[in-house]
Amino acid sequence: MEKANILTLTEAKNTLRLDGTFPESQINDYNSSATSFVDGRTGRRWEVGEVDPDAKSCARLVLLQSFYHDADHDFREEIIDWLNILKRKGVSSDGK
């Protein structure tokens, strides 16, 4: 069974705008890393149950940042903003 991630494989592919020749195993690795990053920084597993749209937005930026490594994909400030939103959501909803 594939590990659950904040983004589905299709969402990750669409975010990265990759053609069909890029190995899915590498996309899955990046996607899993993005999920681990968001979960770890917020103290909550966002991929369990219905995935919060804000968690998806944050994971997309983390995925882009880690995949491309260039000035056009520097989303550090935006990622921090999304993480802060998610932290507040996690505290206010006490785990959803």
Sequence and secondary structure as in RCSB ss.txt:
>XXXX:A:sequence
MEKANILTLTEAKNTLRLDGTFPESQINDYNSSATSFVDGRTGRRWEVGEVDPDAKSCARLVLLQSFYHDADHDF
REEIIDWLNILKRKGVSSDGK
>XXXX:A:secstr
     SS HHHHHHHHT  TTS HHHHHHHHHHHHHHHHHHHTS TTSSS  HHHHHHHHHHHHHHHH SGGG  
HHHHHHHHHHHHHHHHHHT  
